[in-house]
Amino acid sequence: MLIIELNEFNPGLLARAAADFSLKNFARVLAMPHTETMADCEEERHGLDPWVQWVSVHTGLPTSKHGVAHLGDVQHLRAPQFWESLAEKTPLRFGLWGVMNAAAGKHPDRVDFFFPDPWTFSEPAFPEELNQFLALPRYYAKNYLDLKWLPVTAAATRLVAFCLHPRRFGPLASLLPAALTGLRQGGPSTCVLFSLFDLVAAKLFAQYQHRHNPDVSVVFLNAIAHMQHRAWAAEPAWRPEMVAGLRLVDQALGILLEAGGERPVIVLNGFRQECAEERADFLYRQENPVGFLARIGLHPERVEPMMTNDAQLFFRSAAECAAAADRLRGARLAGRQVFDVQINAANDCQLFYQLDFWQQVPADATLDIGDERLLFRDWFERVTQRTGVHVPVGDIYSTQAAFPQQMPLHAFAEHLSEHLCRNNPSTS
């Protein structure tokens, strides 16, 4: 079976793009039997987030039971993911590529290849060579507003060496015309760059799929979610970077479907986004999280920035962590608390914090922390005004009728496991 996790796509948007630009792979997926899902959270940034809901997909547990609330928390996950459960019940082998907030699990001998999402810093890729490709995306994920020349060069050198390997150079070079067309049509925007990453990831996944031939493969693509958040114009307009990105992702989807061969295919989004071009949040992010923390007197042992405006901090002691939490909770912007701060329940030396302010910030606004007064714009940069927002309704498209017409999102793992166990009984 091939499972494609196409993060947060809106079926209506893809249908319109397929019709307007002859994107045959989107059309192929949307013609499959359909199931509507419902997430167990309704508020974005409070559970209705991909790093939470994909854990529900993978474990079969609602948010209240799996307990993972942030990117990077998967290292504390105690519930088995469906590939771990199936490894105990069946002789199946697995290939996992890009799965969000996921770990290879406790049966790595049954996982033929594993490429973690770039924000799950605790998880290495394997085979070992894949860490060469992972180095640059992982550095960019941590530092994309404050890139440093030397580490970027080092990570890029590792990536180039990986791509120049004779086994990979030819297939990756074949993507060059599509890449140049995308850059010409949409410019070097993040929408196009994220879509190019998905295209390259799809080609590499296909290579590892062909080499190892696992029974069940799971591959995650994120570019559509990114584009919807940043470049989703209300009908009938299309922004050029969105069109270019969607063309590239459609090509990536075609590569994945071809790699699946005659296998059953499942495509799901976790949950959808809706267009909110005129009413969405303003997103700000720290340009230099380590520098900002030092400026306010905090010196964590390690800082792991997350996907948007949040980070995980690791301290030497629980007392130092608690003091940092108090310091951050005391910060005020426009007279209100500005950071959401949570100490990890499984590790009292680990702290999550997020800029919890979503309105437009005036140029002269100050951030007040104790007796410190900082000019907000000196430390935070406006990234975008979001054009897409999360909604709890989701979608599954599948070539096999293994799912009811409607179901809770977290029921996916149960229905999938029942189907695979029925068709692949244990040999033990």
C-alpha positions as CSV (number, residue, x, y, z in Angstrom):
1,M,0.0,0.0,0.0
2,L,1.1,3.6,-0.7
3,I,-0.1,6.3,1.7
4,I,0.4,9.9,0.6
5,E,0.0,12.5,3.3
6,L,-0.7,15.7,1.4
7,N,-0.8,18.1,4.2
8,E,-3.9,20.3,4.7
9,F,-4.9,20.5,1.0
10,N,-8.3,21.9,0.2
11,P,-10.2,19.7,-2.3
12,G,-12.0,22.6,-3.9
13,L,-8.8,24.4,-4.5
14,L,-7.1,21.4,-6.1
15,A,-10.2,20.7,-8.3
16,R,-10.1,24.3,-9.5
17,A,-6.4,24.1,-10.2
18,A,-6.8,20.7,-12.0
19,A,-9.5,22.2,-14.3
20,D,-7.7,25.5,-14.9
21,F,-4.2,24.1,-15.5
22,S,-4.8,20.5,-16.6
23,L,-3.2,19.0,-13.5
24,K,-4.0,15.4,-14.2
25,N,-2.6,13.9,-11.0
26,F,-4.8,16.1,-8.7
27,A,-7.7,15.1,-10.9
28,R,-6.8,11.4,-10.6
29,V,-6.8,11.6,-6.8
30,L,-10.0,13.6,-6.5
31,A,-11.8,11.0,-8.6
32,M,-11.0,8.2,-6.0
33,P,-13.7,7.2,-3.5
34,H,-13.9,9.8,-0.7
35,T,-14.2,9.8,3.1
36,E,-14.8,12.9,5.1
37,T,-13.0,13.0,8.5
38,M,-13.4,15.2,11.5
39,A,-10.6,16.3,13.8
40,D,-11.1,16.3,17.6
41,C,-9.9,19.9,18.0
42,E,-11.5,23.0,16.5
43,E,-9.0,25.9,17.3
44,E,-5.9,26.5,15.3
45,R,-2.8,26.7,17.6
46,H,-4.7,24.8,20.3
47,G,-4.7,21.2,18.8
48,L,-5.9,21.9,15.3
49,D,-2.4,21.8,14.1
50,P,-0.6,19.3,11.8
51,W,2.0,18.3,14.4
52,V,-0.9,17.3,16.7
53,Q,-3.4,15.8,14.3
54,W,-0.9,13.7,12.3
55,V,0.1,12.1,15.6
56,S,-3.6,11.1,15.9
57,V,-3.6,9.7,12.4
58,H,-0.5,7.6,13.2
59,T,-1.4,6.4,16.6
60,G,-5.2,6.0,16.3
61,L,-5.7,8.1,19.5
62,P,-7.5,11.5,20.0
63,T,-5.4,14.5,21.1
64,S,-6.5,14.1,24.7
65,K,-4.9,10.6,24.8
66,H,-1.7,10.8,22.8
67,G,-0.6,13.9,24.6
68,V,1.6,15.4,21.9
69,A,1.0,19.1,21.6
70,H,4.1,20.5,19.8
71,L,6.6,19.7,17.2
72,G,9.5,17.8,18.7
73,D,7.3,16.2,21.4
74,V,7.3,12.8,19.6
75,Q,10.4,11.7,21.5
76,H,8.1,11.5,24.6
77,L,5.3,9.6,22.7
78,R,4.4,6.4,24.5
79,A,1.6,5.2,22.2
80,P,2.7,3.0,19.2
81,Q,2.4,4.4,15.7
82,F,0.5,2.2,13.3
83,W,3.7,0.9,11.6
84,E,4.9,-0.2,15.1
85,S,1.6,-1.9,15.9
86,L,1.5,-3.6,12.5
87,A,5.1,-4.8,12.8
88,E,4.0,-6.8,15.9
89,K,0.9,-8.3,14.1
90,T,2.1,-8.9,10.6
91,P,5.3,-9.6,8.5
92,L,4.9,-6.3,6.8
93,R,7.9,-4.0,6.1
94,F,7.7,-0.2,5.9
95,G,9.2,2.8,4.2
96,L,8.6,6.2,5.9
97,W,9.4,9.5,4.2
98,G,8.8,13.0,5.8
99,V,6.1,11.8,8.2
100,M,5.3,14.7,10.5
101,N,6.3,14.6,14.2
102,A,6.9,10.9,13.9
103,A,9.6,8.4,14.9
104,A,10.9,5.3,13.2
105,G,9.7,3.5,16.3
106,K,10.6,0.5,18.3
107,H,10.9,-1.9,15.4
108,P,13.5,-0.2,13.1
109,D,14.5,-3.6,11.7
110,R,11.1,-3.6,9.9
111,V,11.6,-0.1,8.5
112,D,13.6,-0.2,5.3
113,F,14.1,3.6,5.1
114,F,13.1,6.6,7.3
115,F,13.4,10.3,6.5
116,P,12.1,12.4,9.4
117,D,10.4,15.8,8.9
118,P,13.1,18.5,9.2
119,W,11.6,19.8,12.5
120,T,11.8,16.5,14.4
121,F,15.4,17.1,15.5
122,S,15.6,14.0,17.7
123,E,15.2,11.6,14.8
124,P,18.1,10.7,12.4
125,A,17.4,9.5,8.9
126,F,18.4,6.0,7.7
127,P,20.1,4.6,5.7
128,E,22.9,6.9,6.9
129,E,23.4,8.6,3.5
130,L,20.0,10.3,3.9
131,N,21.4,12.5,6.6
132,Q,23.4,14.2,3.9
133,F,20.2,15.3,2.2
134,L,18.6,16.1,5.6
135,A,21.3,18.5,6.8
136,L,20.3,21.6,4.8
137,P,16.5,21.3,5.3
138,R,17.0,20.8,9.0
139,Y,19.4,23.8,9.3
140,Y,17.0,25.9,7.3
141,A,14.0,24.8,9.5
142,K,15.8,26.0,12.6
143,N,17.3,29.2,11.2
144,Y,15.5,30.4,8.1
145,L,15.3,34.1,9.3
146,D,18.9,34.2,10.5
147,L,21.0,32.1,8.2
148,K,24.7,32.0,8.8
149,W,27.1,31.6,5.9
150,L,29.4,28.8,7.3
151,P,26.7,26.4,8.5
152,V,24.7,26.9,5.3
153,T,27.7,26.2,3.2
154,A,28.6,23.1,5.1
155,A,25.0,21.7,4.9
156,A,24.7,22.6,1.2
157,T,28.0,20.9,0.5
158,R,26.6,17.7,2.1
159,L,23.5,18.0,0.0
160,V,25.4,18.5,-3.2
161,A,27.6,15.5,-2.5
162,F,24.5,13.4,-1.9
163,C,22.8,14.6,-5.1
164,L,26.0,14.1,-7.3
165,H,26.1,10.4,-6.4
166,P,25.9,8.5,-9.7
167,R,22.8,6.6,-8.6
168,R,20.9,9.8,-7.9
169,F,22.4,12.4,-10.2
170,G,20.5,11.3,-13.4
171,P,17.0,11.1,-11.8
172,L,17.4,14.4,-10.0
173,A,18.8,16.1,-13.1
174,S,15.7,15.1,-15.0
175,L,13.8,17.5,-12.7
176,L,15.8,20.5,-13.8
177,P,13.4,21.6,-16.6
178,A,10.4,21.6,-14.2
179,A,12.5,23.5,-11.6
180,L,13.5,26.2,-14.1
181,T,10.0,26.5,-15.3
182,G,8.7,26.9,-11.8
183,L,11.2,29.5,-10.9
184,R,10.5,31.4,-14.1
185,Q,6.8,31.4,-13.5
186,G,6.7,31.9,-9.7
187,G,10.1,33.4,-8.9
188,P,12.3,32.2,-6.0
189,S,9.4,32.5,-3.6
190,T,9.1,30.2,-0.6
191,C,6.0,28.7,-2.3
192,V,8.1,27.6,-5.3
193,L,11.1,26.5,-3.2
194,F,8.9,24.4,-0.8
195,S,7.3,22.8,-3.9
196,L,10.7,22.1,-5.4
197,F,11.6,20.4,-2.1
198,D,8.5,18.2,-2.4
199,L,9.4,17.4,-6.0
200,V,12.9,16.3,-5.1
201,A,11.6,14.4,-2.1
202,A,9.2,12.5,-4.3
203,K,11.9,11.6,-6.8
204,L,14.2,10.4,-4.0
205,F,11.3,8.5,-2.3
206,A,10.6,6.7,-5.6
207,Q,14.3,5.6,-5.7
208,Y,14.2,4.2,-2.2
209,Q,10.8,2.7,-2.8
210,H,12.1,0.9,-5.9
211,R,15.3,-0.3,-4.2
212,H,13.7,-1.6,-1.0
213,N,10.2,-2.4,-2.1
214,P,8.5,-2.1,1.3
215,D,5.0,-3.5,1.7
216,V,3.6,-0.2,3.1
217,S,5.0,3.2,2.3
218,V,4.1,6.5,3.8
219,V,5.2,9.8,2.3
220,F,4.4,13.3,3.5
221,L,4.4,16.5,1.4
222,N,3.9,19.9,2.9
223,A,4.1,22.5,0.1
224,I,0.4,22.8,-0.5
225,A,-0.2,23.7,3.1
226,H,2.5,26.3,2.9
227,M,1.1,27.8,-0.3
228,Q,-2.4,28.0,1.0
229,H,-1.2,29.8,4.1
230,R,0.7,32.4,2.1
231,A,-0.6,32.8,-1.4
232,W,-4.3,31.8,-1.6
233,A,-6.2,34.4,-3.5
234,A,-10.0,34.4,-3.5
235,E,-11.6,33.2,-6.7
236,P,-11.1,33.7,-9.6
237,A,-7.6,35.1,-9.2
238,W,-4.5,33.0,-9.1
239,R,-1.2,34.2,-7.7
240,P,1.7,33.2,-10.0
241,E,3.7,31.6,-7.1
242,M,0.7,29.4,-6.2
243,V,0.2,28.3,-9.8
244,A,3.9,27.5,-10.2
245,G,3.9,25.6,-6.9
246,L,0.8,23.6,-7.6
247,R,2.2,22.5,-11.0
248,L,5.3,21.2,-9.2
249,V,3.4,19.4,-6.6
250,D,1.1,17.8,-9.2
251,Q,4.3,16.5,-10.9
252,A,5.6,15.2,-7.5
253,L,2.2,13.5,-7.0
254,G,2.6,11.8,-10.4
255,I,6.0,10.5,-9.4
256,L,4.6,9.0,-6.2
257,L,1.6,7.4,-7.9
258,E,4.0,5.9,-10.5
259,A,6.2,4.6,-7.7
260,G,3.3,2.9,-6.1
261,G,2.6,0.8,-9.2
262,E,-0.4,-1.4,-8.8
263,R,-0.5,-1.0,-5.0
264,P,-3.6,0.4,-3.3
265,V,-3.3,4.1,-2.8
266,I,-4.6,6.3,0.0
267,V,-4.3,10.1,-0.1
268,L,-5.3,12.2,3.0
269,N,-4.8,15.7,4.2
270,G,-5.2,15.4,8.0
271,F,-7.6,18.4,7.8
272,R,-8.3,21.1,5.3
273,Q,-7.5,24.8,5.1
274,E,-10.1,27.4,4.1
275,C,-9.3,30.6,2.2
276,A,-9.2,33.6,4.6
277,E,-7.4,36.2,2.5
278,E,-9.0,39.2,4.1
279,R,-9.3,38.0,7.7
280,A,-6.4,35.8,8.5
281,D,-3.7,36.3,11.2
282,F,-0.5,38.2,10.9
283,L,2.5,36.0,11.5
284,Y,5.7,37.3,13.2
285,R,8.8,35.3,14.1
286,Q,12.0,36.0,15.9
287,E,14.9,36.8,13.6
288,N,17.4,35.4,16.1
289,P,15.9,33.4,18.9
290,V,19.2,32.7,20.7
291,G,20.1,36.4,20.6
292,F,16.6,37.4,21.9
293,L,16.7,35.0,24.8
294,A,20.2,36.2,25.8
295,R,19.0,39.8,25.6
296,I,16.3,39.1,28.2
297,G,18.7,37.1,30.4
298,L,17.9,33.5,29.4
299,H,20.6,31.1,28.4
300,P,19.2,27.6,27.5
301,E,21.5,24.8,26.8
302,R,19.8,24.2,23.5
303,V,17.3,26.1,21.3
304,E,15.2,24.3,18.7
305,P,13.0,26.7,16.7
306,M,9.8,25.1,15.4
307,M,7.9,25.7,12.1
308,T,6.5,29.2,12.6
309,N,6.9,31.4,15.7
310,D,7.7,28.9,18.4
311,A,10.6,27.0,19.8
312,Q,11.6,24.3,22.3
313,L,14.1,25.3,24.9
314,F,16.3,22.9,26.9
315,F,17.8,23.9,30.3
316,R,20.4,22.4,32.6
317,S,18.0,22.2,35.5
318,A,14.3,22.3,36.3
319,A,14.8,25.4,38.4
320,E,16.4,27.3,35.5
321,C,13.6,26.1,33.2
322,A,10.9,27.3,35.7
323,A,12.6,30.7,36.1
324,A,12.7,31.1,32.3
325,A,9.0,30.2,32.0
326,D,8.1,32.9,34.5
327,R,10.3,35.4,32.7
328,L,8.6,34.7,29.3
329,R,5.1,34.7,30.8
330,G,5.7,38.1,32.2
331,A,6.4,39.6,28.8
332,R,3.7,42.1,27.6
333,L,2.9,43.6,24.2
334,A,0.2,46.2,24.0
335,G,-0.6,45.5,27.6
336,R,-1.3,41.8,27.2
337,Q,0.7,38.6,27.7
338,V,2.5,37.8,24.5
339,F,4.0,34.3,24.9
340,D,2.3,31.0,25.4
341,V,4.6,29.1,27.6
342,Q,4.4,25.4,28.7
343,I,6.9,23.2,30.5
344,N,7.0,19.7,29.1
345,A,5.2,17.3,31.3
346,A,7.7,14.5,30.6
347,N,10.8,16.6,31.0
348,D,10.9,19.5,33.5
349,C,14.0,20.9,31.8
350,Q,12.2,21.4,28.5
351,L,10.1,24.4,27.7
352,F,7.9,25.3,24.8
353,Y,7.1,28.9,24.0
354,Q,5.3,30.6,21.1
355,L,4.6,34.2,20.2
356,D,0.8,34.3,20.9
357,F,0.0,37.6,19.2
358,W,-1.7,37.6,15.8
359,Q,-2.7,41.2,15.1
360,Q,-0.7,43.6,13.1
361,V,2.0,45.2,15.3
362,P,2.7,49.0,15.0
363,A,6.2,49.9,14.0
364,D,6.8,51.7,17.4
365,A,5.4,48.9,19.6
366,T,7.5,47.8,22.5
367,L,7.9,44.5,24.3
368,D,8.0,44.9,28.0
369,I,9.7,42.2,30.1
370,G,10.2,43.1,33.7
371,D,12.2,46.4,33.7
372,E,13.3,45.8,30.1
373,R,11.6,47.6,27.2
374,L,12.6,46.4,23.7
375,L,11.4,47.7,20.3
376,F,9.4,44.8,18.9
377,R,10.6,45.2,15.3
378,D,14.2,44.9,16.4
379,W,13.7,41.3,17.4
380,F,10.7,40.1,15.4
381,E,10.0,40.1,11.7
382,R,6.6,40.0,10.0
383,V,6.6,36.8,7.9
384,T,3.2,37.0,6.3
385,Q,-0.4,37.6,6.6
386,R,-1.9,34.2,6.4
387,T,-4.3,33.6,3.5
388,G,-5.5,30.1,4.7
389,V,-6.7,28.9,8.1
390,H,-7.2,25.4,9.6
391,V,-10.6,23.8,9.7
392,P,-11.4,20.5,11.4
393,V,-12.9,18.8,8.4
394,G,-10.5,16.5,6.4
395,D,-10.5,14.1,3.5
396,I,-9.3,10.6,2.6
397,Y,-9.2,9.5,-1.1
398,S,-8.5,5.8,-1.6
399,T,-8.6,3.3,-4.4
400,Q,-9.9,0.8,-1.9
401,A,-13.2,1.2,0.0
402,A,-11.6,0.5,3.4
403,F,-13.1,3.5,5.0
404,P,-16.7,4.6,5.8
405,Q,-18.1,7.8,4.2
406,Q,-17.5,9.7,7.5
407,M,-15.3,9.0,10.5
408,P,-13.2,10.7,13.2
409,L,-9.7,11.5,11.9
410,H,-8.0,9.4,14.6
411,A,-10.0,6.3,13.4
412,F,-7.7,6.1,10.3
413,A,-5.1,3.9,12.0
414,E,-7.7,1.4,13.2
415,H,-9.4,1.0,9.7
416,L,-6.0,0.8,8.0
417,S,-4.7,-1.8,10.5
418,E,-7.8,-3.9,10.2
419,H,-7.5,-3.9,6.4
420,L,-3.8,-4.7,6.4
421,C,-4.1,-7.4,9.1
422,R,-6.9,-9.0,7.2
423,N,-4.8,-9.2,4.1
424,N,-1.4,-9.9,5.7
425,P,-1.9,-12.2,8.7
426,S,1.0,-12.8,11.1
427,T,3.4,-15.6,10.3
428,S,4.3,-16.0,14.0
